[in-house]
């Protein structure tokens, strides 16, 4: 299956929190959109790996994804080395995405920054034809995504661009709430965590609102590009109306 967008996140719910509005928008446009979870967040304080897998699939249905699978890397202990790079190269070549959305390059959770760099490196390596990988015993063709964009996660980063997700924000929040084990539940007897606090999802909505305001929209999602994105002409830019 060739995907237009492959979103790669180290933990289930990473993509939902920071990029779901964008993924839902493109899925509704009829494009093939998928997610690859590097781990199942098995070291998380709340829930379990099996529960996170089910929650991830529930969220995938809400978002209208074409595919979602896991790379079975070790939560907290994966590294950016040859073995992990080759595993990711395999998935990138398998799905041949035009666009990859990846974790932030630096963030509060050390897994996020490490994954962001791993994903970016693997996207480049996937385009080198002398690196050999197999799918069902057959050699894979080299493939390099046209663009790699990094999410803005817990720590704010100045976005390279902002996507208007006003029309998909409600569905994004529905997808996030599929992770019942992770976020605020007054009836839960599990330990309190940073993301399970009552105000965490309010902060997610507030950031979406602030980013949207910068482009004259109700809600927005920001992304960082290490390369300068190009545009076809000046009329393709969207700016708030001048008062």
N, C-alpha and C positions, 0 to 999 in steps of 0.2 A: 504493500500500500504506500503510494507516494503521498506525503503530507505537504501542505502549504506552510503550516506552522507546526514545529515540534517544540513544545515548552518543556524544559528540563529543570526539575527542582530536586534538591537533596532530600527534603522531607515532604510527605503528603501534607497538604494544606499550604505549602509555600506559594504555589502558583495561584491558589484560590485567593489568598490574602492580598497579593500584589498585582496580579495580572488577569484574574478571571473575567473582568469586564471586557477586556480586549479579546480574550479567547472566545468568549460567547459571541461578541460582535462578528468576528470572522467566521465562526461556525454558522451563524444565522445568514451570512452572505453566501452560504453554500460551499465554502471552502473546507478542505480536509484539515482538521486541527486535532492534535494529539498531545498527550503528556507522558513523559517518562519520569518516574520517581526513582531517584538513585538508591534510596533506602526506604524502609517502612517506619522510620522514626522509632525503632524498637527500644531506644534508650530514654524515650520520653517518660516523664514522671507519671503521667496519667494514661490510662488505656493500655493497649498491647499492640504488637505488630499485626496480629490477626484482625483486631478490631479496626486498626488504621487502614488495612487493606480494604475492608468492606466499606468504610466511610469514604475512601478514595473513589471506589467504584460508584457509590451513591452520588458523590459530587460530580463525577464524570457524566452521569446521566442527566443531571440538572443542567450542566454546561453544554450538552449536546456534542460531546467529543466523538470523534471517529474511532479512537483507540486510546487506551491507557494501560501501561504495563510498568513493571518494576525491574530495575537492574540488579537487585540483590547485593548491593554494596553494604558494607558494615557501617551502621550509624555511628558517628563519632570517631571511627578509626580508619575510614578510607583515606587514601593519600593521592596526590597528583603524581603518579608514577606511570611507568610504561604499561603495566598490566591494566590499570584502571583506564588509562587513555585508550588502549586498544579495545577494551570492552565498550567504551562510548563510541569509538569510531565505528564499531560494528552496528550500533543502533542508528547512528547518523546515516550511514550508507544504506541501511535497511529501509529507512523511511524517506530518505532524500529530501529533507525539508528545504524550502527556499529561505525560510526565516527560522532562527532558533531564539527562543527566549530563555534566559538563564538566570541563575541566582546573582545577587549583588556581588561585586568584587571585594567588598569589605562590609562587615556588619557586626552587630552585637553577638550573634551566634557564630563561633568560628567555623562551623560546617558550611555556612553560607558563602563566605569569602573563598574558602578552599574549593568548594564546588564551582563557584563562578569562574575561577581560573582554570580548573580542570575542564569544564565544558568549553571554554574559549579555546584552550589548547587543542582539545579533541576535534573541534570544528575545523581548525586549520589542518591538523594531521590527516583528517578524513579525505582531504583533497589530494594527498600525495599518493600517486598510483603505485609507487614501489613499496608502500606498506600493504601487506597482504592480510586480508580477513576473509572469513568464510561465512556463508549463510546456507544452511541445509547441505553442507559439503561442497558448495560451489563458490568460486571466487567472487567477491563483491567488487562492483565498480567503484572507483574513486568518486567522492562527492563532497563538495564544499558548499555549505549554505551561503547564500548571497549576503545575508546580514545576521549578526549576532547582537541581540539587545539584552541588557541586564536590567532586572527589576530593581525598584527602590523598595527595600524591605524595612527593617526596624529603624535603622539610622537613615536620616534624610540625606539624599544626594541631589544636587542640582540636576534636573532632567535635561537630556538632550532634546526631548520632545515629549508632548503630552497627548494622550489619546482621549477623545471625548467618549466617555462610557455612560453618559446620562441615561441612555435607553436600555442599558444592560445592568445597571447598578443593583437593582432589586434582585435580579436573578443571581448576581454575584454573591450577595449576602445570603441567599438561600443555599448556594453551594458551600459557602463557609460554614454555615450552621449544620451541614451534614456531619461535621466533625464534633459530634456531641460529647465525645470523651475529652476533647481538648479545651473547649471554650466554656464560658460561664454557665454553670448549672447549679441553681440554689439547692437542688435536691441531691447533689453529688456528695459522697463522703470521701472522695479522693483528695490528696493533698492539693493545696492552693499553689498555682504557678503564675508566672508573669502573664502568660496569655489567657489564663483562666479567670483573671480578675474581671470584675464587673465592667470596668471602664475600657477594656482592651478593644472590643469591637466598636465602641463609640469612637475611639481614636482612629480606627481604620476608616470609618465613615467621615470623620472630620478631615483626615488627610485627603481623601477623595474629593471632598467638597472644596478644599483649599486649592488643590491642583486644578480642579475644574474651573474655579473662579479665574485662574490665570489665563485661561483660553476662552473665557466667556461662556462656559458650560456649567451645568449643575454639578457634574461629577467628572473626574479625570483620573487617569493612571499615567504615571511618569516612567520613562525608561531612559537608560544611559547607553550611549553608543560610543565605543572607543574610537570609531572612525566617524568622520563628519558625514551625516546622511545627505544625499543629494536630492534635489527636486527637479521636476521636468520644466517648470516655469513658475513665475511668481504668483500666478493665480491659484496654484495648488495649496498655498498656505492658508490656514484658517486663523484669523485673529478676532479678538473681541471687537464688537462694533465701537467706533469712535463716537463718544458722546458729543 
